[in-house]
Amino acid sequence: MKTFWAFVKKETLHILRDPRTLVILLGMPIAQVVLFGFAITNELNDARIAIFDASGDPVTQEISDRLTSSGFFQLAIKLDQEDQLERAFQHDRVKLAVVFPPEFQERFFREDRPQIQLIADATDPNTATTLIAYASAIIRQYEQEKKGSAALPYSIQTEVRMRYNEELKSVYLFVPGVITIILMLVSAMMTSIALTREKELGTMEILLVSPLKPVVIVVGKVIPYIALGLANMAIILILATMVFHMPIRGSLFLLIAESLLFIMTSLALGIMISSRVQTQQVALMISLMVLMLPTILLSGFIFPIENMPWPLQAISHIVPARWFIVIVKGVMLKGAGLAVVWKETLILIVMTLVLIGASVRSFKLRLE
Amino acid sequence: MSITISHITKSYGAVKALDDISFDVSKGELFGLIGPDGAGKTTLIRILTTLLVPDAGEARMLDLDPVKEFRKLRPHIGYMPGRFSLYQDLTVLENLNFFATIFGTTIEENYDLIKDIYSQIEPFKHRKAGQLSGGMKQKLALSCAMVHEPDVLILDEPTTGVDAVSRKEFWEMLARLKERGITILVSTPYMDEASLCDRVALIQDGHILQVDTPASIVASYNRQLLGIKARNTLRLIEDLRAYPLTHSAFPFGESVHLALAGDLTDGELPEYLHQKGHEELEIEPIAPNIEDCFMELMTKKQSDK
């Protein structure tokens, strides 16, 4: 036991003696949460639009006002001629153009179903779709107000509520993702680097010749990184709740316990990588390629898994982050308890046990 | 016997690092494993320290098998790897404490054993190991290897990259450790360090050339040896190698050591060299050293092939 703590102490000293890495490790979650929370956002505000109004009557005027006062759109240019559209997209960088046909008002009240043309800049398809959806909704609402539902003999009205994230804040989406990435980064990448460093420096030779059991070397090595991972977790949660007012609706204890489980999964991955490579640089590259990319791309954090081609969907099943993100979202946003996320938890537990078993086996007692 | 090595062979792919190596080291002996870089010294040491498994042959360390009984053996070995293998970002004291603890002991318990070495670096005990000079690093590494009172001390090129004064000090420390009855196996590429060992094994290309005391190895040298200097050493070697009576000619510092294949009549060699246009010639008979013996054994081995 004494040797074990000596090892933990030594490892902690390594981390503390390298303040630059420590600052990066602790600063990264802050930077990522702030970045994702403020800068990288899926919400659209003040998108630049152009309006070509061939009627110029009170109805088209009102619809234009509705659009520009919604907060989603900002009138960049009012066009006089339809052939100015191209220039508006190219030169004035508008994202959406609204074209009213002539005699709009007359046709509107004559039940002649006049058409409004919405033209979006689809170089960014997601933005284009969102803008069209917003604009359509505003126009439809105007129509209903004017004519009342009685005017349409058969109609279905939809009433939409965005549960768990009423205001559609994208930070709610990103925080679980950032937690996942940071825990994976600190636990897997840093452990694989720390273990490989012993090999590269030649100190592993002495450790192996010493009476230390491999399990002491490995566990002693990873304990400080578990602490570091939990510290990161705390930083992210504090930022998310204090700055972005994100709720933790479920049990905080469950959230931390699940995080510890995911940290264990990541650590086991890191140990496995380190047992197969000889230099820190290779460990870093492999961690980034094999762990970070799937964690970011295949976990459902950025791209919805349902939209992926089936081979990628299949691969995503073995990405631990996929299950962990479901758990974090469930606990934080839906207030889910273990009864709800037991399946994902069980999958993670099995993965972790398999990985720990494999990483202990892969730890070499000799140099080759 | 502290160490018994019999018929050990080890290959890395197609390269035979060790080929049928056998020798013994007695208890309390200071044994030198001497050979150039790439001779197989580190591989052999790693087999003895349980870090590698030989392809064939077997070794006994303190009557234990480094392959099967490595767990029992490891606590009794003091090992200093070839590179400086301590934690550069930890202080001298932290390093020593760490290695003492993982071997289940304390500095205080074995202070007496390492006092001689450690006291020299103790004034810098709060300095980070990475900031020590080469000589001090070696002393720290030796202290760390000795702190658990091992029965066998195995050092892989401890004096490589260390200045001449520190090298001398280091060998004096080894001599004092030997007096305490510790068996020491030390490898080195420096031939001049051979005379500081009780016995040496000369190793080259994975083969043992000879195992004996330094004195016997030198005594077994049976050729006439001349030390020759001239202004142009490079051309001197070429000309000497072309000389009919030459057995071998190797550069040795500023001069060339010429081993003769037969008897030489007076004045014959100076005349030959003058003819070749060499100036500032100095020719004198010299006594062989270990390196001459090594070269002789090496040449013999090559001509045997």
Interface residues (C-beta under 8 A of the other chain):
Chain A: K2 T3 A6 F7 K10 L13 H14 R17 D18 L201 G202 T203 E205 I206 L207 L208 V209 S210 P211 L212 L365 R366 L367 E368
Chain B: R46 T49 T50 L51 L52 V53 F70 R71 R74 P75 I77 Y79 P81 G82 R83 F84 S85 L86 Y87 Q88 D89 L90 E94 N97 F98 F99 T101 I102 F103 G104 K128 C144 A145
